[in-house]
């Protein structure tokens, strides 16, 4: 399983752009990079996914350098409601050889983002 | 129209009891999961289940067993509850894809289990 390393916590003021970097030095060729967000007392929620270069959706952007050994989740102009734990996940591929495979999400420790008024 | 729903939301029980947590998904997904989030907020996979194939995290005690009456349900049964079982349990579902792309998973709201 590819291991990920993220900062344990980050603080940011409202309105600022927040960048959370995740290291995944042993990422496999077939692995995608996925980020989830978890609010207190809720289950994780998918934010964004990418393989290389840059991906952008209505919530965030994901920057992945050419070597893919790290990735950066960028949240533009954060608000208080963005206070949550953000998890970086790297794909671990099929678990058995049936041809169909089954994917398990392996969560690291996550980054606790606190947005300050 | 909740995508993944779990019941109950809170469960308080005594040591030694047997309890179940129910999970249902209305997304038509073919894979369901159970995760455990402990007091330190680490989220760990317990089981994944699809097409009648069960994959078990080897660290999960055999007091825990998933049961799937149909494709839309994956219930978690716990026998002889222990204090260390206290945690938040999350159910999730996804659609298995035979591609390189990871699939998005949808999580329930969680069940907070407290063993006293």
Interface residues (C-beta under 8 A of the other chain):
Chain A: X30 X31 X32 X34 X38 X41 X42 X43 X44 X45 X46 X49 X51 X85 X87 X89 X91 X95 X96 X98 X99 X100 X101 X102 X103 X104 X105 X106 X107 X109 X110
Chain B: X4 X31 X33 X35 X41 X42 X43 X44 X45 X48 X50 X51 X53 X55 X90 X92 X94 X96 X97 X98 X100 X101 X102 X103 X104 X105 X106 X107 X108 X109 X110
